[in-house]
Amino acid sequence: MSLPFKPGQDPAENLAEIKKRISQSATACGRRPSDVSLIAVTKRQPLHKIHALLQAGHRVFGENRLQEAQDKWPDIRDQTPGLELHMIGALQTNKVREALRLFDVIHTLDRLKLARRLADELAHVDRPVELFVQVNTGEESQKSGIMPSDLDQFIAQCRKDYQLNLTGLMCLPPVNEEPALHFALLRDMAARNGLTQLSMGMSSDFEKAITFGATHVRVGTLLMGERKEIAAD
Ligand SMILES: *Cc1c(COP(=O)(O)O)cnc(C)c1O
């Protein structure tokens, strides 16, 4: 695995370096670089950095709050063919309709009530939307996600009761644990449920995630530098 690098000021340069590292990690374990999608996580980043990435040809972006995404992305989306937007934060049930107007992929299906609402609303959406189930691999009480022991039944219910066509699994490993264990767990849970896509790996561990089969890595600070603090509200 290559040495970590400090992101520079220019998001386009960071993008080139990260893409190179994605290719190297994929190739090193016999995977195709094109099987790994880089989601640029733009939450609390200034617009000029987003534009620098767009200018460099990047089209895949992630946000974790619907409101913030609605402030930023509709205009860009209208002007940018091929844009792909990923919702990677918690989704409120009463915001599903709005979220489906903006996002192409939801990474945070984490409860049956949300599954039911997604199924209802997706019936009125005429473009493909992909769904990932978020798994709480570290079984942390403050984190959302389905517990590993409940996952197989949850997936079965989503499929049988709501006819949801699931795409894959997503996890956010605990900050102070070795992420590899969580990546391996997610990979195995996906395989036994017939799911091919894995959303895992962030700035600090995306290369490792790729060796465990990540198909979607979510990278923010390494691309664009530190984020603004959350505004107190
Ligand atoms: C913010 C965020 C990321 C990106 O984290 P970085 O460490 O900045 O790369 C990835 N996934 C989720 C769910 C996030 O909220």
PDBQT file of the ligand as one rigid body, heavy atoms in Angstrom, charges set to zero:
ROOT
HETATM    1  C1  LIG A 301     -18.128  12.805   5.483  1.00  0.00    +0.000 C 
HETATM    2  C2  LIG A 301     -18.324  11.410   5.078  1.00  0.00    +0.000 A 
HETATM    3  C3  LIG A 301     -17.344  10.734   4.306  1.00  0.00    +0.000 A 
HETATM    4  C4  LIG A 301     -16.034  11.361   3.874  1.00  0.00    +0.000 C 
HETATM    5  O1  LIG A 301     -15.141  11.440   4.938  1.00  0.00    +0.000 OA
HETATM    6  P1  LIG A 301     -13.625  11.917   4.709  1.00  0.00    +0.000 P 
HETATM    7  O2  LIG A 301     -12.919  11.368   5.889  1.00  0.00    +0.000 OA
HETATM    8  O3  LIG A 301     -13.650  13.395   4.648  1.00  0.00    +0.000 OA
HETATM    9  O4  LIG A 301     -13.143  11.319   3.437  1.00  0.00    +0.000 OA
HETATM   10  C5  LIG A 301     -17.618   9.432   3.934  1.00  0.00    +0.000 A 
HETATM   11  N1  LIG A 301     -18.772   8.817   4.286  1.00  0.00    +0.000 NA
HETATM   12  C6  LIG A 301     -19.714   9.419   5.003  1.00  0.00    +0.000 A 
HETATM   13  C7  LIG A 301     -20.952   8.681   5.349  1.00  0.00    +0.000 C 
HETATM   14  C8  LIG A 301     -19.521  10.733   5.427  1.00  0.00    +0.000 A 
HETATM   15  O5  LIG A 301     -20.482  11.330   6.162  1.00  0.00    +0.000 OA
ENDROOT
TORSDOF 0
